[in-house]
C-alpha cells in the first residue's frame, strides 16, 4: 500500500491513549515542524503552538475540555492558538511580505491586495481555517510515524482562554490536538465512498 494512504488509514480520533508511552522529543519536534511548514492563506502563518506535557496542567485543563480522557492520557497536548492580532498588525504584515524578496512596489501591491481581502473577512473564522490546515498536517505526519492523535473542539472556550490568559480576541484557541499512542485497537474507519463525494466538471 502507498505509505501515505497507509498513514491515512492508520489515523483515527484516538479517544484514550496509553499513558505509559511517551513521544520522543525528536518525534514531537518533527510533528511541530509539519505544522510550521504548512501552507496558509497569503503566507501569514497565524498559528501559534502551545505544548502541554506537564501532568498537573493536563489535569487542570481536563475539566475545561468536557472532562475528556484524551486530555490527561495523551503524551503531548497541543493547543493551537489563532493569532488574530498579528494578521492585522502593519509591522507583522510588512515583514511577512518583505521576506519574499520582491521589489518595494510589488510588496506594496501585495500588501494592499491582502488588506483589501482581509477587510471582507471574519478574522476569527479566517485564522482558524489556517490553523486547521496546520493541525491536519501534524496529525497526518504523526500517523506516518505511527503516532496517534485526536483533534478536539469540545472545550469551554471562555474558561479555557481565561485559564491560559488569552483574551479570545487578539488571540484565541482554535482547536486542541492530543498526541500519543493508542491504548485500544483502532475501530473500523467509516468514510463515504469516493464516487459519492467526487464530481468532475
C-alpha positions, 0 to 999 in steps of 0.5 A: 500500500502507498505509505501515505494512504497507509498513514491515512488509514492508520489515523483515527480520533484516538479517544484514550491513549496509553499513558505509559508511552511517551513521544520522543522529543525528536518525534514531537519536534518533527510533528511541530515542524509539519505544522510550521511548514504548512501552507496558509492563506497569503503566507501569514502563518497565524498559528501559534503552538502551545505544548502541554506535557506537564501532568498537573496542567493536563489535569487542570485543563481536563475539566475545561475540555468536557472532562475528556480522557484524551486530555490527561492520557495523551503524551503531548497536548497541543493547543493551537492558538489563532493569532488574530492580532498579528494578521492585522498588525502593519509591522507583522504584515510588512515583514511577512511580505518583505521576506519574499524578496520582491521589489518595494512596489510589488510588496506594496501591491501585495500588501494592499491586495491582502488588506483589501481581502482581509477587510471582507473577512471574519478574522476569527473564522479566517485564522482558524481555517489556517490553523486547521490546515496546520493541525491536519498536517501534524496529525497526518505526519504523526500517523506516518510515524505511527503516532496517534492523535485526536483533534478536539473542539469540545472545550469551554472556550471562555474558561479555557482562554481565561485559564491560559490568559488569552483574551479570545480576541487578539488571540484565541484557541482554535482547536486542541490536538492530543498526541500519543499512542493508542491504548485500544485497537483502532475501530473500523474507519467509516468514510463515504465512498469516493464516487459519492463525494467526487464530481468532475466538471 
